[in-house]
Amino acid sequence: MDADGNKNVRDDARTLIVISDLHIGAGALDDFDVPIELEFTVFIGDISQRAAPVELVINGDFLEFVQAIPWEDAALRSVTPEGQQLCFTQTQSVAKLESIIRHHPNVFKALGWFLAKPANRLVILPGNHDADLFWPDVRARLRAILDETAGGPVGDRLVLHLDRVYRPPQMPGVWIEHGHQYDTNNRFYFDDGECWSDAKPPIVQIDGTGRLLACVGTQFLCDYLNKLDETHPFVDNVKPFSKFVKMFLVGSALFRFGTPVRAAIAAWGILRFLATLRQQSLGALLSEGGRDVPSVAEAVRDAWKELPEPQQDAFVNALECRGIEFVMPIPDLLSHEASAAAVLDSMAENFDLVVAFFPPPPEGLLSIEGGDGTLGFVVDFVADESKALREAAENLLRHAGAKVVIMGHTHEPQDHPAGLNYINTGSWTRYLRVAEQQVEPSSWSLLAPGAIEHFPYRLLFAEIVAAAPDSVRLNEWKAGS
């Protein structure tokens, strides 16, 4: 019997179930919508009723701290004297968790039901979007709400696992990790050392206050994409990041056919952000054949001429209300490379005004076709994240003693690729999918509020039964199945 008077359960009798990348947030940027939340609660209820005990592992990005409210306050960001970007304090992360709990009480009730069955066990690993779990106060609050919904303390049946890899005690051949540490844009290193463990968390002290490290992906969300997500709700649902870059930063179609100002400014904003992030010039970021400052400025200037004069004046007045004033007319400034960059920066930083005053782009502006004029990027931004994780899994299976490898992070499911005993569980969020025989969708309408039909979801989970600990299945959850 255990301390609560429950009959002990042998670890080797458990079924192991792994999910990842739920991204449960709060506020306008939350991707964990009502239909998905309903599916999740039914799924948890279903596995709670199994006769055999279940160990549920949530393998990273369970909670979406980066986009949860509050997300706009400048106090959420800082930087070390050496230039290392930092984000949330412990107090700020707790505030975000409280927002998530308020917006999704049924999630925590469902997990409480699961833990109310004495034989069940819940293991949560942090991912790059919920590195906040390294904060003691965040873990304490999460444990408190799950104790409450479970009807009492759950003790060691709730594990907040702060090391990079989790190997279940009953199945030591199973290797579970989120996978972001293999992704150059989302890994956590400081002073050339990895910061992703209980012994070395991704936390840096600055001016007597601890703050989380901000990887490149977190910086991109905080500094750019969160703002764009307000007006284009599905812009962050194009995964992985390399696919987003290829689709969003268009080439010949963007600059050849009377480019609407929205598309050009959005592309410019991302280019400038990525160049600044890498401390590179735009020329260094763009590969040969890419477009430069004059090309973008020309596209915006041409689009500007199509606006009625009252609308041009209203846009300039709106910028002036935000403290941005130009010494000469915008078309004149856009005619000179030095001043054009400043104008484009101002417009990108106030993209909501661009959306409000300028018409949307027509169909066909998200082409990822190759050819002359297509934007091309240095390898960091077009790296194949799924391939990187797959190669890491192959190495682990060969050299680390792993019999089974399970990851998440990329949002792209993998089911024993090339015969490897490797599963990627994808994501429990909406994201763009295109059948292999179809042409890649190529319209800004894909990113608009009404584009939900382009972003279905598949709710996948890995399952290993005690009788076959080296055999993993990738299953799809559908209510009633």
N, C-alpha and C positions, 0 to 999 in steps of 0.2 A: 504494500500500500504506500502511496505517496503522502506528503504532508497534508494534503487536502482530503485524505481518506479515500482516494480513488485507486482502483486497481491498476498497478503498473502495467504498461504496455511494452512489449518487446519491440525494440527499434527495428528489428529485421522483419516485423510483420506489417510495417507501414507501406503505403503507396506514396510515391513521390510525385508531386505535380508542380510544374514550374511555369510561371507566366512572367511577363515583363512589360515595361513601357506603357503603363496605363495613363501617365501624365495627368493625374487628377489635380485640377487647379481651382481657381476661384476668380470670378469676374469676367469681364468682356473677352479675355483671351483664352478662356477655359475651353479645351477640346474634348473633355469628358462629358459628352452631352447626355440628354435624358435617355434616348434609346440604348446607348452603350451602358449607362449606369444600371438600367433595368436588367439588361443581359447579365451584367456582372453580379448583381445581387441574386439572380436566379441560379447562376453558375455556382456561386458560393453555397447557396442553399442545397444545391444538388450534391456537391462533393461532401457537404456536412452530413448528409444522410447515408453515406456509404457505410456498409457494414464494417469494412476494414478501416483502420485508422489512416489518416491522411497527413502527410507533411506538405504543406503548401509553401513554396518558395516564390517570393516576389523579387525577381532578379533585376532590380534597378529601375529608376525612373517611375517608381510607384506614385510619387507626388510631384507636382509641377510647381516648384518654388520659384523658378526664374520668371514665370509669367503670371504668378498669382498676385493678387492685390495685397498690399500696395506695390506697384512696380515703377511708378513715374518719378518718385522723389529722388533728387540728386544725392541725398544723404545715403542712398543705397550703394553708392560707388565710392571707391577710394583707390589710391595707388601708392606703392612704396616709393621711397626716394630713388630706388634703382629702376623704377618704371614698371614694376610688376602690378598688373591690374588686380584689384580686389573687389569683392561685392559685399554680401550681407553680414551684419553683426548677428550675434546670437539673439538679441532682442528683436531684431527685424525678422529673422527667420521664424521665431515663435509667433510673431504677429501674422506672418503669411500662413503658418500652419493653422492658426485659429480661423483665418478666413476660409481655408480649405474645409475645415471641419464644419463650419456654418453652412457652406454651400453644398456639402455632400454628406449629410448625416447618415444616409442610408448605406453608404460604403462602410462606415465604421460600425454600424449596427450589424451588417452582414458578416463582417470579420469577427465581431463579437459573438454572433451565433456559431460561427465555425469554431471558435475557441471555447465556447461553452460546452462542447463535447470533450470530455476529459482526455480522450485518446488523441485528439488532433494537436498539431503543432504548426506554428506560423514562423517562417524565417524571412526577414526583410533585409535585402542588400541595398545600399545606396547606389545611385547612378549619377551621371553628370548633371542631371536636372534636380536631384535631391541630395546633393552633397551636404545639405543642411542637417541631415541625419547624424552627422558627426558632432553636432552640438549636443551636450548633455541635456540641456533644458528642452530641446526639441524631442529627444528620445523619451524624456520623462513625461512630457505632455502626451505623446503618442501612446505610451504604455498606459497612462491614466485613462484615456478615452476608451481603449480596448478593454482594460479591466472593468470599466463601468458598463460597457455594452455586453460584456461576457457574463455579467452578474457577479463578479468577484475577481480577485487576483488570479492571473493565469500563470504567474511565476515563470519558470524556465521554458514553458511551452511557447512563449513569444521570444524570439531571438532577433535582436537587431545586430546583424553581423557586419562588423566594420572592417574586415579584412577584404582584400581584393577578390579572393577565391573562397568559395564555400564548398566543402566536401562533406556530404551528409554522413554522420557517424555510422548509419546502417548500410551505406553504400559508398565506401571510400574510393571506389573507382570512378565515381561521378565527379566531374569538374564543372562547377557552375561559377561563372563571372559575367558581369554586365557586358564587358567588351570595349568600353570607351577608352581604356588605356592603350589600346592598339590604334586609336584614331588620333592623328596628330593635332586635329582641331579641337578635340574634346578631352585630352588627357590632362592630368594634374601633376605637374612637376614644379619644384622650386629649388633654386640653387643647384640645378643639375641632379636633383634627387627626386624620386617618386614620392608623392604625398597622397597616399591612399590606403591608410591602415589605422588601426586604433593607436599604434605606437607613433605613427607619423601622419596625423590627419592633414587635410588640405586647409589649414588655418594658419594665418600669419598675424603676428602682433604688430600693430602700428599705433604709435602715440598712446600706448597703454590699453588699446582696444583690439580684441581679436576680430578678424574678418576672414571670410572664406576666400580662397583663391578663385579667380575668374578665368576659366579656360577660354580659348578663342571663341568657342561656340556660345558660351555664356555672354561674353562681351558683345558678340554679334546680335544676340537677342536683346540685351539690355540697351545697347546704343542705337540699334537700327530697326531690327525686325519687329519688335514689340509695337513700335509706332505704326509701322505699315500694316500690322495685323489688325489694328483697329478698323481700318477701312477695307482691307482685303482679308477676311477671316480665314481663308484657306491657304494663305501664303506660307504658313509654317507647317503645312501638312504635306508638302512635297519633300519626301525623304528618299534616300539620305541627302546630305548637304550637297554632294556633287551633282545630283540630279537637279536640285534647286538651282544651282549656279548655271547649269547647262540650259535649263528652261527659261529662267528669269532674265538672264543677261543675253539677250538675243543679238544676232549679228546682222547679216545682210537685210533681213526683213525689217529690222528696227530702223536702220539708217538709210534705207533706199527709197521707201515709199511714203513720203510725207508724214514722218513719224509724229504721232501725237505726243504732246509734252509730258503727259503722265508717264508713258513708257520710258521716254528718254531720261527724265529726272529720276525715276525709280532706279534705272540702271546706273545712272551716274552716282546716286547715293550709295549704292552697294559697292561700286568700284572704289569710291573714295574711302569708304569705311575699311574695306579689305586692304587697300594700299596703306592706310594709316596704321592698321593693325600690324602689318608686317614691316612697317617702317620702310616702305618702298615707294618709288614713284609709280604713277600709273603706267608708264612705259615699261617698268620692270615687271609689273603685275601682268600686263597683257602680253601675250605671245605675239610672234610675228604675224602680221596681217590683221591685228586687232585695231580697234578704233581709238582715236586719241581725243584730246580736249577739243580741238576745232571741229571735229566731226559731230560730237555731241552738241556743242554750242550751236552749230549750224542747224541741226535737227530741231532744237528748241526754238531757235529764232524763226525758222519757217513756220512752226506750229503757232508761235506767238502772233504772227501776222494774220492768221486766220481768225483770231478772236475779235469780236466787236470791240470798238474802242472803249465803251463804258465798262465792259468786263475787264479790259486791261487796267483801266484806272482803279477799279474796285480791288483788283488783286494787289496793285502797288500800295493802295491805302491800307489793305489788310496787313501787308508786311510792315508798313510804317507803324501800325498800332502795336506791333511786336518789337519795335525798336530797330527795324532794318530799313535804312534809307539809302537810296542810290543817288550818286552825283550826276548821273545822266540817264537818258532813257535805256531801258533794258536791251532793246535791239542793238544799240551802239556798244554797250558793255559786252554783249555777246560776240561782237565782231573782233575783239582783241583777246588773245589767249590768256593774258594775265588777269584781266578783269572778268573774263568769262568764268573762270574757275570759281571766283568768289560768288558770282550770281548763282551758279549751279549749286554750290554748297548751300547757300541760303534757301534755295528752293527745295533742295533735298531735305534739309533740316525742318522745313515747314511743309512736309508733304501733304498734310491734311488740307492745307489751302490749295495746293495743286489739284487735289481731288475735287475740292469744292468748286473751283473756278474753271476747270478745263474739262472738255468732254473725254469720255473713256476711249481707249484705243479700240480699233476695229478688230475683227477676227484676224488670226494669222500672225500675231506678234510674239508668240512664244515658240517659234520654230527653233529646233535644235539641229537643223540641217547644217552640214559643213559647207565649205566653199569659201571663196574670197569674201573677206569682210566679216566673217563670223568671229565673234569674240572668243579668244582662247586664253586659258589661264595656266599659270605655273602649276606644277604637279600637286602642291598642297591643297588646291581647291578643286581639283578634278580627280583626286585619288579615289579608287574604288574601295569604299569602306567595307562592303560585304566581302570582297576578295581578301582584304587585310585580316579580317576576323577568321575567315575560312583557312587562310594560311597559318594563322596562329593556332587554330584548333588542330590542324594537321601536325604541327610541331609538338603540341601538348600530347597528342595521342602517341606520337613516336618516342618522345624523350622525357616526358614528365610523369609517366606512370598512369596517365588517365586512360580509362576504358571508354568513357562517354564524356563528351564536351557539350555544354549547353550555354548559349549566350543570347543576348538581345541587342539593344542599342541602335542598330541600323534601321529598324522597322521593316526590313526585308526578310521574310521567312526563308529559312534554309532547311531542307529535309534530307539529310544524308547525302550531301553533294559529293559527286565523284566516289561514292561508296564509303565516305568517311562516317564514322559514328559520331556525327556532329549535328546538332539541332540549333537553329536560331528561331526563337518563338515569335519574331515579328513584334507587332504592337497592338494594343487594345485601343487604338484611336483610328480616326479616319485618315486615309492617305491615298494618294493617286495610284491607280493601277490601270495598266493598258495591256490588252491582250497582245501576244507576240506578233500576231499577223496584222495588227492595226498600226496605222501611223500615229506617232506620238501626238496627243492633243496639243493644239497650238493657238490658244486664245487666252487673252487676259480674263475672259469671262470665267475661266476655270478658278480664278482666285476670288471671285465676287461672292457676296453673301448667298446668292441663289444657286450656287454651283454644287450643292451637296450631292447631287446624283453622280458627280465625277469622283466623289470621295467616299466610297463604301467602306465597310470594315469587315475584317475576318478576325474572329476571336480564337486565337490558337494557343494551345498549351502543350507542353511536353509532359509525358507520363512514363514512369518506370515502376513496374510492380516488383514486390519483394522477391518473387520467384525467379525473376530474370533481371538481376541488377545491372547487367551490361547491355541490355536491350532497351532502347528508348524509342518512343513513338511520338510523332507530331500529330495531335488531334485538333479538330476544329469544333468549337462549342457552338451549338445552335439550340436555343430553347426548345424543349420538347423532343430533342434527339436522344 
